[in-house]
């Protein structure tokens, strides 16, 4: 399909107002501990955690990425948050099945924002939701690949999501404008043996992408900082709402590789919060 130079310019300009374009995250919920959390990265200058992470402790969480719904918490030009967030919070609190949450927040009657002109914003969203009842669901908008093909002038990238379980833990891994093996690396590392708790699984998944021998991750950062991303975070909450861990780089810059500083903060946290006694887990099952 051919696009006029006017349309191309408009698409690029419109994309600049959507902070989380190009993101990889993995969200998880552990029914044995009541913990929910996620980790991820993106080639953006703002806080990915602020944009993408939406949880109700002791219930579940949803990641909102791609072109996320408008929210004044991260976009000063917005006065009211999209109703999508209210629906996410209410449904998580009510223990609604994540697949129903996804169906509800991708309904054009709810999400009637316009990405630009006549293009429906919902087609440029990406979601991943999990809960403590062992359920997960994901969504990748049908027009994300088309948009990123234009933005990257045909440079290879993928948009995908995958869900599964490992023992008492359910997860959803998702990525958009990422290299081909990014999401599978998140998933395969998360379910691999050796992690002592949910925090370590989430951290190991992130580390596997950043420390891959082959450069993978958000493809926009490859030329900027030769890294998987620039804004990076890990966050986990206990069932009572208290934080288990919350680390993100304080001043994201797309020209700086954040990994070594982030890794140092995590290792310092782990020293103060040693692994609990190892527990047996079931064999990983993907669905």
HUDA-V934135 format. One record per residue. N is the residue number from 1. BURIAL is b if it has 9 or more other ideal C-beta (glycine too) atoms within 8 Angstrom, else e. D_CENTER is the distance of its C-alpha to the mean C-alpha in Angstrom with 1 decimal. Layout:
<<N/BURIAL/D_CENTER> <N/BURIAL/D_CENTER>>
This chain:
<<1/e/29.4> <2/e/30.7> <3/e/29.5> <4/e/31.9> <5/e/31.4> <6/e/31.2> <7/e/28.3> <8/b/26.5> <9/e/27.1> <10/b/26.0> <11/b/22.7> <12/b/22.0> <13/e/23.1> <14/b/21.1> <15/b/17.8> <16/e/18.5> <17/e/18.1> <18/b/14.5> <19/b/12.7> <20/b/9.2> <21/b/10.8> <22/b/9.5> <23/b/6.1> <24/b/5.0> <25/b/3.1> <26/b/5.7> <27/b/7.0> <28/b/10.8> <29/b/14.1> <30/b/17.4> <31/b/20.4> <32/e/22.9> <33/b/21.9> <34/b/20.2> <35/b/17.2> <36/b/13.6> <37/b/10.7> <38/b/7.5> <39/b/7.1> <40/b/5.5> <41/b/7.4> <42/b/8.6> <43/b/12.3> <44/b/12.9> <45/e/15.7> <46/b/14.2> <47/b/12.0> <48/b/8.3> <49/b/8.5> <50/b/11.1> <51/b/9.4> <52/b/6.1> <53/b/7.4> <54/b/10.3> <55/b/12.4> <56/b/16.1> <57/b/17.3> <58/b/19.5> <59/b/17.9> <60/b/14.2> <61/b/10.8> <62/b/8.6> <63/b/5.1> <64/b/6.8> <65/b/6.2> <66/b/8.9> <67/b/11.8> <68/b/10.8> <69/b/13.9> <70/b/16.3> <71/b/16.3> <72/b/19.0> <73/e/17.1> <74/b/15.6> <75/b/18.0> <76/e/21.6> <77/e/23.0> <78/b/21.7> <79/e/24.0> <80/e/22.6> <81/b/19.0> <82/b/18.3> <83/e/19.7> <84/b/16.4> <85/b/15.3> <86/e/18.7> <87/b/18.5> <88/b/15.2> <89/b/16.9> <90/e/20.2> <91/b/19.1> <92/b/17.1> <93/e/20.2> <94/e/22.4> <95/e/20.7> <96/e/20.3> <97/e/19.1> <98/b/15.4> <99/e/16.9> <100/b/19.1> <101/b/16.4> <102/b/14.7> <103/e/18.3> <104/b/19.1> <105/b/16.3> <106/b/16.8> <107/b/20.5> <108/e/21.9> <109/e/24.4> <110/b/21.7> <111/b/19.4> <112/e/22.3> <113/e/21.0> <114/b/22.0> <115/b/19.9> <116/e/23.4> <117/e/26.8> <118/e/26.6> <119/b/23.1> <120/b/21.2> <121/b/17.8> <122/b/16.4> <123/b/16.9> <124/b/14.4> <125/b/11.5> <126/b/8.6> <127/b/7.8> <128/b/7.2> <129/b/9.9> <130/b/12.0> <131/b/15.2> <132/b/18.1> <133/e/20.3> <134/b/18.6> <135/b/17.0> <136/b/13.7> <137/b/13.0> <138/b/10.8> <139/b/11.6> <140/b/11.7> <141/b/14.2> <142/e/17.5> <143/b/18.1> <144/b/15.0> <145/e/16.9> <146/e/20.0> <147/b/18.6> <148/b/17.1> <149/e/20.4> <150/b/22.2> <151/b/20.2> <152/b/20.4> <153/e/24.0> <154/e/23.4> <155/e/21.6> <156/e/20.0> <157/b/16.3> <158/b/14.4> <159/b/12.0> <160/e/11.3> <161/b/9.9> <162/b/11.9> <163/b/12.8> <164/b/15.5> <165/b/17.4> <166/b/19.0> <167/e/21.8> <168/e/20.9> <169/b/17.1> <170/b/14.9> <171/b/11.4> <172/b/8.9> <173/b/7.4> <174/b/6.2> <175/b/7.0> <176/b/9.2> <177/b/12.2> <178/b/11.8> <179/b/14.8> <180/e/16.1> <181/b/15.6> <182/b/12.1> <183/b/10.5> <184/e/13.9> <185/b/14.1> <186/b/11.0> <187/b/12.7> <188/b/16.2> <189/b/15.8> <190/b/14.2> <191/b/17.2> <192/b/19.8> <193/e/22.6> <194/e/23.2> <195/e/20.5> <196/e/22.2> <197/b/19.6> <198/b/16.1> <199/b/15.4> <200/b/16.9> <201/b/15.0> <202/b/11.6> <203/b/13.4> <204/b/15.1> <205/b/12.2> <206/b/11.1> <207/b/14.8> <208/b/15.5> <209/b/13.6> <210/b/15.1> <211/e/18.4> <212/b/18.8> <213/e/22.3> <214/e/21.1> <215/b/18.9> <216/b/15.5> <217/b/12.1> <218/b/11.7> <219/b/15.3> <220/b/16.1> <221/b/16.3> <222/b/18.8> <223/e/21.7> <224/b/20.7> <225/b/20.3> <226/e/20.4> <227/b/17.1> <228/b/13.7> <229/b/12.3> <230/b/13.7> <231/b/11.5> <232/b/10.3> <233/b/9.8> <234/b/10.5> <235/b/11.5> <236/b/13.5> <237/b/16.1> <238/b/19.4> <239/b/20.8> <240/e/23.0> <241/e/20.2> <242/e/21.1> <243/e/18.6> <244/b/18.6> <245/b/16.7> <246/b/15.0> <247/b/14.9> <248/b/13.6> <249/b/15.7> <250/e/18.0> <251/e/18.9> <252/b/16.4> <253/e/18.5> <254/b/17.6> <255/e/20.9> <256/e/20.3> <257/e/18.7> <258/b/17.1> <259/b/17.0> <260/e/20.5> <261/e/20.4> <262/b/17.2> <263/b/18.6> <264/e/21.8> <265/b/20.4> <266/b/18.7> <267/e/22.1> <268/e/24.0> <269/b/22.0> <270/b/22.6> <271/e/26.3> <272/e/26.6> <273/e/24.7> <274/e/26.0> <275/e/24.8> <276/e/26.4> <277/e/28.8> <278/e/27.5> <279/e/27.1> <280/e/27.5> <281/e/24.6> <282/e/25.0> <283/e/24.4> <284/b/20.9> <285/e/20.9> <286/e/18.5> <287/e/18.8>>
